[in-house]
């Protein structure tokens, strides 16, 4: 396992970060196995764990808290707030009211006195960014949080957040957590250059594109049971029951997987390791989030922790999915209100 400094914090984190989204009702419901998976990751040298309050509605945080007992001081622990936790209209978002409540809930579930990294899961377009930063800064001053981060912020808001901290003399976001994979490369055009200019660490999520870049989805092959893109999977449910056969982006994805599989074979590595090493190769990236659901999946990604790609391989990948572009069907979940019809059409 390799380690890098998290921006200018001086904190060293493993280049693989254990994502805990799949622990709990959302993925693996066996708490004992989840604890063993976390233990195996720590034993392998991972010292960075990322979760969120919304993952299985707090269950993921509870599992992580149980797993790290006795090892807390050796772990860089990160969680997030923003997404609705229930039907109450104020139990969500980036307001001071919700952030001060959400952090206490996360600390209780994780059974810890402090968080190393507390991240805003999405930008709240309806809340003044300076209110959000002010509330988060207070948490740092109270000793409940060490560092602050953002997730899925567009490039202009990453920059705005840095300027806002200078105006208000508040704590700054030291890292951004964007979606980044061979399938989702548009952040190379704005987000990643912005993080480099402002010395913001990058912790990409979904480097395997929801399992596509493991090779589990193949043309004319049966979809594995429980897969996210199966007819009953998470992404099909999000699209109102639309499965792969009905998704217009599927043919392009199959084509890309076939091309990338050939590149991986020529490089002498698996498609999974190719995909992870691609994300790690960008100079802006600090640590790549891996999100195993099973021990077998964890062992597979751990085996690729030290894989690097040469220029020939990276150039070949660029021909399949060009730099700065997304493959068909990628969604970045920014929620930018300027893209709504009422914001981009004259009414009088």
KELUM-932345 format. One record per residue (C-alpha): residue in one letter; x, y, z. Coordinates in steps of 0.05 Angstrom, whole numbers, plus 32768, in hexadecimal, padded with zeros to 4 digits. Layout:
<rs>
aXYZ ...
</rs>
This chain:
<rs>
x800080008000 x801880467FEF x800980878014 x800180D08001 x7FF881118026 x7FB0812A8027 x7FBA816F8007 x7FE0819D8037 x7FC6817C8077 x800581538084 x7FD88116808E x7FED80D88068 x7FB680AC804B x7FBA806A8026 x7FB1806F7FDB x7F7580417FE2 x7F3D805A800F x7F0B80288029 x7EC580408016 x7E8E80258043 x7E5180328017 x7E457FE7800D x7E447FD68057 x7DFE7FCF8072 x7DB87FC88053 x7DD07FEA8013 x7E027FB28005 x7E1D7F7E8036 x7DED7F738070 x7E1B7F458096 x7E3A7F7380CA x7E6E7F4080E1 x7E877F36809A x7E8A7F81808F x7EB47F8980CE x7EE37F5380B4 x7EE97F768071 x7EFC7FB78094 x7F2E7F9280BF x7F4E7F728082 x7F547FB68060 x7F767FD4809C x7FA57F9A80A2 x7FB87FA48059 x7FCE7FEB8067 x7F9080148058 x7F8C804B808C x7F548074806B x7F0980638072 x7ED1808B8052 x7E8780848063 x7E4980B08066 x7E0D80B98092 x7DDE80A68059 x7DFF8063804A x7DC980328060 x7DAD806B808A x7DE5806A80BD x7DF0801F80BE x7E3280258099 x7E4D805680CD x7E3980268105 x7E5E7FED80E3 x7E9C801780D9 x7E9A802E8121 x7E977FE7813A x7ED07FD1810C x7F0280068120 x7EFC7FFF816B x7F427FFC8188 x7F6080168146 x7F41805B8142 x7F828082814C x7FA2805F8110 x7F69807080DF x7F5880AE80B7 x7F0C80AB80BE x7EDF80D1808E x7E9480D78089 x7E6281058066 x7E21812A8071 x7DED814B8043 x7DBD81168029 x7D78810F8048 x7D7780DF8082 x7D2B80DD808A x7CEC81018074 x7CF7813E80A0 x7D0581798072 x7D3D8196809B x7D63815480A6 x7D8E815E8068 x7DB881908043 x7DF081C18053 x7DCF81ED8087 x7DF081FC80CA x7DB281DE80EB x7DBB819A80C9 x7E07819680C9 x7E0B81A08115 x7DD88169811F x7DF4813A80EA x7E3B813A8105 x7E238126814B x7DFB80EC812D x7E3880D48106 x7E6680D98142 x7E3580AF816A x7E2D807A8135 x7E7880768129 x7E8580758174 x7EBC80A98170 x7ECB80ED818D x7EE4810C814C x7EE581058100 x7F25810C80D9 x7EFF8123809B x7EB8813D8097 x7E9D81478051 x7E6081698032 x7E4381318007 x7E2781617FD3 x7E2581AC7FC9 x7DE581CA7FE4 x7DCF81FC7FAF x7D9A82197FDE x7DCA822A8017 x7DFF8260801A x7E42823D8013 x7E5E826A804A x7E298251807B x7E3E8209806D x7E88821A8074 x7E7A824280B4 x7E56820880D5 x7E8D81D780C0 x7EC3820780DA x7EA18208811E x7EA581BC8120 x7EF081C08114 x7EF881F4814C x7ED081C8817A x7EFF818D816D x7EC981618150 x7EE78163810A x7F2F816980F3 x7F28817980A8 x7EF0818A8077 x7EE081718031 x7EAD81757FFA x7E9081407FCC x7E7681457F84 x7E8181917F83 x7E8681B17F3E x7EC781D47F2D x7EAC821A7F37 x7E93820A7F7D x7ED581EA7F90 x7EF6822C7F7F x7EBF82557FA0 x7EC7822D7FE1 x7F11823D7FE2 x7F0382877FD9 x7ECB8286800D x7EFA826C8042 x7F2A82A68034 x7EF282D98038 x7ED882BD807A x7F1982A28096 x7EF7825E809F x7F1282188098 x7F1A82018050 x7F0881C1802B x7F49819A8027 x7F2D81657FF7 x7EF781577FC4 x7ED681147FB8 x7EBF810F7F6F x7EA780D77F43 x7EE280C27F18 x7EEF80857EED x7F0180737EA5 x7EB6807A7E98 x7EB080BE7EBB x7EE980EB7EA5 x7EC7812F7E9E x7EE481477EE0 x7F2881477EBD x7F1081867E99 x7F0081B17ED5 x7EFD81907F19 x7F4281717F1B x7F6681AE7F00 x7F4381D87F35 x7F5881A97F6D x7FA081AB7F55 x7FA081F77F52 x7F8581FD7F99 x7FAB81C27FB6 x7F6B819B7FC7 x7F7281507FCF x7F4781227FA4 x7F2680E27FBD x7F0080C57F81 x7EC380997F89 x7EA980637F5A x7EEB80557F37 x7ECD80147F1D x7E8F80367F01 x7E5C800F7F2A x7E7E7FCD7F17 x7E827FD97ECC x7ECE7FDD7ED0 x7ED47F9A7EF2 x7EB97F797EB3 x7E7B7F5D7ED5 x7E4E7F7A7E9E x7E5B7F5B7E5A x7E357F5A7E19 x7E0B7F1B7E12 x7E1D7F057E59 x7DEE7EFB7E93 x7DEF7F347EC6 x7E087F1B7F0A x7DD37F147F41 x7DD07F527F6D x7DF87F7D7F3D x7DEA7FC87F42 x7DD77FCC7EF8 x7DAB7F8E7EFA x7D5F7F957EF2 x7D577F9B7F3E x7D987FBF7F4B x7DA380057F67 x7DAD80277F24 x7D7180057F04 x7D46801B7F3E x7D6080627F38 x7D4B80627EEF x7D0580497EFF x7D1280007EF1 x7D3980097EB1 x7D6C7FD07EAA x7DA87FCB7E7C x7D807FB47E40 x7D577FF47E42 x7D9180247E51 x7DA880487E12 x7DEE804F7E2F x7DF980047E35 x7E167FF67DEF x7E4C802C7DF8 x7E5E800F7E3B x7E647FC97E20 x7E917FE37DE8 x7EBD80087E1A x7EC37FCC7E48 x7ED97FA17E0E x7F0E7FD37DF8 x7F277FDD7E3F x7F2A7F927E4C x7F597F8B7E11 x7F857FC37E2C x7F877FA27E71 x7F997F5F7E52 x7FD27F7F7E2B x7FEB7FA07E6B x7FE87F5D7E8F x7FB67F737EC4 x7F6C7F6C7ED3 x7F397F9F7EBC x7F2B7FB07F05 x7F747FC07F12 x7F787FE87ED1 x7F3D80137EE7 x7F5880207F2D x7F9E802F7F14 x7F82805F7EE0 x7F61808A7F16 x7F9F80887F42 x7FCA809F7F07 x7FAE80E67F06 x7FDB81167F2C x7FA081367F50 x7F8A80F57F70 x7F9C80E87FB9 x7F7780A87FCA x7F46807D7FA3 x7F0780647FC5 x7EFC801A7FC0 x7EB780007FD5 x7EB87FB47FDD x7E7A7F8F7FF2 x7E9D7F4C7FFE x7EE17F338015 x7EEE7F187FCF x7EE47F5D7FB1 x7F117F7C7FE5 x7F497F4B7FD9 x7F447F587F8E x7F4B7FA47F94 x7F827F9F7FC9 x7FAA7F757F98 x7FAB7FB07F69 x7FC17FE57F9B x80077FEC7F7E x7FF57FE57F34 x800C80207F09 x7FFF802D7EBF x803280417E8B x802780787E57 x801680467E20 x7FDE80287E49 x7FC3806C7E5D x7FC480837E15 x7F9D80457E01 x7F6880547E36 x7F62809B7E1A x7F4E807E7DD7 x7F1480587DF6 x7EFA80917E22 x7F1B80D47E0F x7F3681017E46 x7F0381317E65 x7EC7810A7E4D x7E9380DB7E6B x7E79809C7E4C x7E2E809D7E3D x7E0080997E7A x7E2F80B57EAF x7E0C80E07EE3 x7E33810F7F11 x7DF981217F40 x7E0B816A7F44 x7DC381827F47 x7DD781C47F28 x7D9781EF7F27 x7DB282177EEC x7DA381DB7EC0 x7D5981DB7ED2 x7D2A81F57E9C x7D1482307EC6 x7D5C82487ECD x7D7082447E84 x7D33825E7E5F x7D1882A47E5B x7CD082AA7E72 x7CC282F17E5D 
</rs>
